[in-house]
């Protein structure tokens, strides 16, 4: 019994010591040291993986991933920017999802200028109709600024033509002749030639108070005559007004009158309004 009494006293004294402010402070300091050490280890691991990707060394990357599979968005983006299939394959083998957004875009957006890379990513399971944070598919980006072969490939692969603002993207294409060809094709497949930009449910929450033009208004503003002609041929209404900060703004016809371009003025002369 005496031994038990002694143990109880010792235990009570230990508890009293632990409750002392100095002891508590020491415990907290040790906890912070452990957390800092863990954070440094994780940081060094991510830095090493980034260096492995930059140096295009998939073997080193795999060794690092085997120890710790954590990845950062910038590490993944680095591999996609280099179109490094071996490093991307390493990500996939260690559990990274091919349809994870990178900088708010589908991974396929890194392949709009490279048909072979686009095909390879789709073969790995990338969703051809994945949307970015504004509800735009990779086809929209390819139409606006990608290789024409990639656009054709996506169309053949069955990209959904009703997603995103594809006609607006066609207006933005640097090669106006190709843009007009795309308008001719797309307008015959269903997209509304008078639709305002960013009115899909995903984008409208973010862009409702922004400038929302029709494809025709955008074509006039860019003085893109081939595309404007194609849009008019498919029923685009020159009197359809844009939205600007939630209010109705100019129509394409009014924009024509405010710019000094005789060729565009001639194109719009006598065009009827449908709305």
Secondary structure, DSSP 8 states (H G I E B T S, - for coil): -HHHHHHHHHHHHHHHHHHSHHHHHHHHHHHHHHHHHHHHHHHHHHHHHHHHHHTT-HHHHHHHHHH-----HHHHHHHHHTT-HHHHHHHHHTT--TT--BTTB-GGGGGTT-HHHHHHHHHTT--TT-B-TTS-BHHHHHHHHS-HHHHHHHHHTT--TTSS-HHHHHHH-SSHHHHHHHHHHHHTTT--TT-BTT-SHHHHHHHTTSEE-BHHHHHHHTT-HHHHHHHHHTT--TT-EEEETTEEEEEHHHHHHHS--HHHHHHHTT-----
